[in-house]
Amino acid sequence: MKRNAFTLIELLVVIAIIAILAAILFPVFAQARASARKTACLSNMKQITMGMLQYLQDYDERFPGWNWGFFCNGGNNGLPRDSAAFWTMAIYPYVKNDGVYQCQDDPLQWNDA
């Protein structure tokens, strides 16, 4: 008598082995993903730093003011009133990739609104 099929025990053993391997590998993949995101954030910070250093070189070692809009006499001169938005605009000619200003792990997403 020749058997062509697997027994129930053999199938359960194979499924158990696959489940154990998955349980071992999922945390490893999650750790690798977290490490990749950390590397991306560090790269973004380096690009922002390089942009700021280039800005400093062009403007006699002076950092961007905290808010240029504070000194205007009213009206909209096109400059942001928010200091964080201001310095991002100040170094924009040096860092033209908008993606560097947001960490991938940040739950808050930027939009154009």
Buried (B, 14 or more C-beta within 10 A) or exposed (E): EEEEEEEEEEEEEEEEEEEEEEEEEEEEEEEEEEEEEEEBBEEBEEBBEEBBEBBBEEEEEEEBBEBBBEEEEEEEEEBBEEBEBBBBBBBBEBBEEEEBBEBEEEEEEEEEE
